[in-house]
């Protein structure tokens, strides 16, 4: 039969033609339009000069480690349950002796106020409001005390590099303890700086240097330069050394002779939890557990140190199996979606850290951008858990995830391995 037609009903037309009231606040409008971390990355790229953006976005050498880490999370197959009541989902957890409302915290990042002038104050404030930990870097651009002031009742962690001048490192540990920071991340993957080629090509340095190229790149981003030129001088809040590229600064400050003896000394003067960050093998994980540290973070420094390093997410199941369920193992590198976090917890991680995602939000909109980053990941975590039909993080198990394999290891003779460890 032919479809019967009629003249449009004016009342129905009015309903169809009702327009959403436009948001005239530019920052709120662009952040509300960001539905993913990748959306925040695109906003950050538009709003930030190339050298600063590339410092965040880039990695070492050919950036293979970072690419593989992100690909590893894409190569996940989830296995949902059915017919579970998931009207309520609990995303809270306990990590390194304290609570977190979500299974991720903000990772330590250096030079942060160069990305956006609110810097660590925005990160610490947003973390405190969300009930998640914030970690300040040794190379941070906000002081230990000012981070505590920005997050007075939340969990603050401090990331420590052991430097050639040991007294500087010891002094930072003591300051963080006095300020009430509860966890120290002892970083072990930076005896020297990785080859940050984007930074070298961009002439990235602290403080930033004005050249014809940087000025030309800044012309369409006057807001960034206005913030930079009208706020406090950009410098390290915990160190007096400035001037030079990132690699030059790291190589002048860090000590390639760092050893387990240094870990023992730091443990003797730090009153809180001590966690070793930058672990990249099962053997080292087991040794650290036997030495009695409070936890480890499987990390290749976001791909910014040794290129072609192990993928932390791939390493996670083997490490958890060997150290046992009572030893806390966190993971970072490559996380761009809440599903990445859910998969990590399912595979045995106690916790995760996000660095680039945080900085994309910061560059995209200061404190409001960091809040939006947390909201995006929270929504993705909750939705993924509901679709997997689990009610809490404790309900996640390795049976919920398969790590699909692209790269197959070969033995010393160049033959493909005949057997692989189960993920």
WOKA-V588719 format. One record per helix or strand. SS is the DSSP state (A for helix, B for strand). FROM is the first residue (numbers start at 1). TO is the last residue. Records with the same first field share a line. If there is no record, write none. Layout:
SS: FROM-TO + FROM-TO
This chain:
A: 10-16 + 26-32 + 37-47 + 50-57 + 64-74 + 112-115 + 119-130 + 144-150 + 166-178 + 197-202 + 212-218 + 222-229 + 246-253 + 260-269 + 282-291 + 301-303 + 312-323 + 338-346 + 356-388 + 393-395 + 398-400
B: 76-78 + 90-90 + 93-95 + 98-100 + 104-106 + 134-137 + 156-160 + 163-163 + 183-187 + 254-254 + 273-279 + 295-298 + 328-331 + 351-354 + 392-392 + 401-403 + 410-410 + 416-416
